[in-house]
């Protein structure tokens, strides 16, 4: 008969369970921003930022989101130096640093910023196409972090190192097995970039898009520091090509300009917001 008193006590004074934010509307998931120091930062290395830097990054993400957009951050779990040393060395899991990563994810969620985790880098070890060798380690990470993640992504620019779309799909399938019950399984791809492991392959069509990804973060062929050179017209051309390969409701242009606070970057983002896609980077 006193259970309601116990339940009330736990609700008022007990430790609150923090869970992943459900993504239901348009998303705002910027990658680059200048902090008050004037230094350009990316969110990839968020786990190794200072508390003050993390707070400022979250503030800028929330401040940049429109009223109908959910703030989202995407950051890396590996390699060691960029992923907050969750692995030390890879693939040996450092439990204390994994707990710290969970605390940082909870910190973002409590601040209203959803979290998408990226397992692998693009141009350095470890390699996403070796994921089958690392499943035991990733299961430990997944058991700890999956309840906090709105999405999980195999790799930065996954298509750059792919032998073919089947290999990418298999890696996403394996990722799902160790990060269960996450809302979105994400592929980060670069448009028309020839694979370094199979020069005949590039992401350039529906057939080369991994069908089991529920979200695609796309990068045009140019590097983001060339975003101002390509301007709005270049971005518009790339966007229309890329959304011929993936439905707009699954697609976000993510890594297209490192100067998004400049005039051209703002115009590019304004164009993207008019396209009725899943969100903007």
C-alpha positions in Angstrom: 0.0 0.0 0.0 3.0 2.3 0.4 4.5 1.5 -3.1 3.3 4.9 -4.3 5.4 6.6 -1.7 8.4 4.6 -2.7 7.8 5.4 -6.4 7.4 9.1 -5.6 10.6 9.1 -3.5 12.5 7.5 -6.4 11.1 9.9 -8.9 12.0 12.9 -6.8 15.4 11.8 -5.4 16.5 8.7 -7.3 19.0 8.7 -10.1 17.2 9.6 -13.3 17.6 7.2 -16.2 19.0 9.0 -19.2 18.0 7.7 -22.6 18.7 8.5 -26.2 16.7 11.3 -27.7 14.1 10.1 -30.2 14.7 11.8 -33.6 11.3 12.8 -35.0 11.6 15.9 -37.1 14.2 17.8 -39.1 17.8 17.5 -37.8 20.5 20.0 -37.4 23.9 18.3 -37.3 26.7 20.7 -38.0 30.3 19.4 -38.2 32.4 22.6 -38.2 32.3 25.7 -36.0 34.6 28.4 -34.6 34.6 28.7 -30.9 35.2 31.9 -28.9 38.9 31.4 -29.3 38.5 31.8 -33.1 39.9 28.3 -33.7 38.0 26.1 -36.1 36.7 22.9 -34.4 35.0 19.8 -35.7 32.6 17.7 -33.7 34.5 14.5 -34.7 36.9 14.8 -31.8 34.3 15.8 -29.3 35.2 13.1 -26.7 38.7 14.7 -26.3 37.4 18.3 -25.9 37.6 20.1 -22.6 34.4 20.5 -20.6 34.3 24.2 -21.6 34.8 23.4 -25.3 32.0 20.8 -25.2 29.7 23.2 -23.5 30.4 25.8 -26.2 29.9 23.3 -29.0 26.6 22.2 -27.6 25.5 25.9 -27.3 26.4 26.6 -30.9 24.6 23.6 -32.2 21.4 24.5 -30.2 21.7 28.2 -31.2 22.1 27.3 -34.9 19.1 25.0 -35.0 15.8 26.4 -36.3 12.6 26.0 -34.2 11.6 22.9 -36.2 15.0 21.2 -36.0 16.4 18.9 -33.5 20.0 19.6 -32.4 22.3 16.6 -33.1 26.0 15.9 -32.7 28.1 13.2 -34.4 31.5 12.2 -33.0 34.1 9.4 -33.2 34.8 6.5 -30.9 38.1 5.6 -32.6 41.1 5.9 -33.1 42.4 6.3 -29.6 43.5 9.9 -29.6 40.3 11.2 -31.3 37.8 8.9 -29.5 38.6 9.9 -25.9 40.7 6.7 -25.5 37.7 4.4 -25.2 40.3 2.0 -26.6 43.8 2.0 -25.2 45.2 0.7 -27.5 42.6 -0.5 -30.0 40.8 -2.9 -29.7 41.3 -3.2 -26.0 38.5 -1.3 -24.2 39.4 1.0 -21.4 36.4 0.7 -19.1 37.0 3.9 -17.2 37.2 5.9 -20.4 34.2 4.1 -21.7 32.3 5.2 -18.6 33.6 8.8 -19.2 32.3 8.6 -22.8 28.9 7.5 -21.5 28.9 10.5 -19.1 29.7 12.8 -22.0 26.8 11.4 -24.0 24.5 11.8 -21.0 25.7 15.4 -20.7 24.7 16.2 -24.3 21.3 14.5 -23.9 20.5 16.4 -20.8 21.4 19.5 -22.7 19.0 18.6 -25.4 21.5 17.5 -28.0 21.0 14.0 -29.6 24.1 11.8 -30.1 25.3 9.8 -33.1 28.4 7.8 -32.7 31.0 7.0 -35.4 33.0 3.8 -35.0 35.9 4.3 -37.4 38.0 7.1 -39.0 38.5 7.3 -42.8 42.2 7.5 -43.6 43.9 5.9 -40.6 43.8 2.7 -38.5 41.6 1.0 -37.4 39.7 0.2 -40.6 36.0 -0.2 -40.8 36.3 -3.1 -43.3 37.9 -5.2 -40.5 34.9 -4.7 -38.2 34.3 -8.5 -38.1 37.6 -8.8 -36.2 36.6 -6.3 -33.7 33.1 -7.3 -32.7 34.0 -8.4 -29.2 35.3 -5.0 -28.4 32.4 -3.2 -30.1 29.9 -5.3 -28.2 31.4 -4.0 -24.9 31.1 -0.4 -26.2 27.6 -1.1 -27.6 26.3 -2.6 -24.4 27.4 0.6 -22.5 26.5 3.3 -25.1 23.6 1.9 -27.2 20.9 3.2 -24.8 22.3 6.7 -25.2 22.7 6.8 -29.0 20.1 8.1 -31.4 22.3 6.8 -34.2 25.5 4.9 -34.9 27.6 5.1 -38.0 30.3 2.7 -39.3 32.9 5.1 -40.5 33.7 8.6 -41.8 33.5 8.6 -45.6 32.8 4.9 -45.7 32.7 4.7 -49.5 36.3 5.9 -49.8 37.6 2.5 -48.6 34.9 0.2 -50.0 35.4 -2.6 -52.4 31.6 -2.4 -53.2 28.2 -1.7 -51.8 27.9 -5.2 -50.5 30.9 -4.8 -48.2 29.4 -1.6 -46.8 26.0 -3.2 -46.2 27.7 -6.2 -44.4 29.6 -3.8 -42.1 26.3 -2.0 -41.3 24.7 -5.4 -40.5 27.5 -6.3 -38.1 27.3 -2.9 -36.5 23.6 -3.4 -35.9 24.4 -6.7 -34.1 26.6 -5.0 -31.5 24.6 -1.7 -31.2 21.1 -3.1 -31.0 17.9 -1.0 -30.7 19.4 2.2 -31.9 17.0 4.3 -33.9 19.3 5.1 -36.9 22.1 3.2 -38.6 24.0 5.7 -40.6 26.4 5.7 -43.6 28.7 8.6 -44.2 29.6 8.8 -47.9 31.6 11.0 -50.3 30.0 11.5 -53.7 31.8 10.2 -56.8 35.1 9.6 -54.9 36.9 6.6 -56.3 37.6 4.0 -53.7 41.2 3.6 -52.6 40.7 -0.2 -52.4 38.7 -0.6 -55.7 39.1 2.3 -58.2 36.1 1.0 -60.1 33.8 1.7 -57.2 32.4 5.0 -56.0 29.1 6.2 -54.5 27.3 7.5 -57.5 23.9 5.9 -57.8 21.0 4.1 -56.0 22.8 0.8 -56.7 25.9 2.0 -54.9 24.0 3.3 -51.8 23.8 0.8 -48.9 20.2 -0.2 -48.7 20.3 -1.0 -44.9 21.4 2.4 -43.9 18.5 4.4 -42.5 20.3 7.7 -42.8 23.0 8.9 -45.2 25.3 11.8 -44.3 26.8 13.0 -47.6 29.9 14.8 -48.6 30.4 16.3 -52.1 33.4 15.4 -54.1 35.4 18.5 -52.9 37.0 18.8 -49.5 35.2 21.1 -47.0 37.9 23.7 -47.0 36.9 24.3 -50.7 33.3 24.9 -49.9 33.4 28.6 -50.5 35.0 28.1 -53.9 32.1 25.8 -55.1 29.5 28.2 -53.6 25.7 27.8 -53.6 25.6 26.7 -57.3 28.1 24.0 -56.8 26.3 22.7 -53.7 23.0 22.8 -55.5 24.4 20.7 -58.4 25.9 18.2 -56.0 22.7 18.0 -53.8 20.5 17.3 -56.8 22.9 14.5 -58.0 23.1 13.0 -54.6 19.4 13.0 -53.9 19.0 11.1 -57.2 20.8 8.2 -55.4 19.1 8.5 -51.9 15.6 9.7 -50.9 15.6 13.2 -49.4 13.9 12.0 -46.2 17.0 9.8 -45.5 19.7 12.3 -46.6 21.6 15.1 -44.9 24.4 17.1 -46.7 27.0 17.0 -43.9 30.6 17.9 -44.8 30.4 20.5 -47.5 32.0 23.7 -46.1 34.3 24.3 -43.1 33.4 28.0 -43.1 29.7 27.7 -42.3 29.7 30.9 -40.4 30.8 32.9 -43.4 28.4 34.4 -45.9 28.7 31.7 -48.5 28.3 28.9 -45.9 25.2 30.6 -44.5 23.7 30.8 -48.1 24.5 27.2 -48.7 22.8 26.1 -45.5 19.8 28.3 -46.3 19.5 26.5 -49.7 19.7 23.1 -48.0 16.9 24.1 -45.6 14.6 24.8 -48.6 15.0 21.2 -49.9 12.8 19.4 -47.4 15.4 16.8 -46.6 15.9 15.0 -43.4 18.0 17.9 -42.1 21.1 20.0 -42.6 24.7 19.9 -41.6 
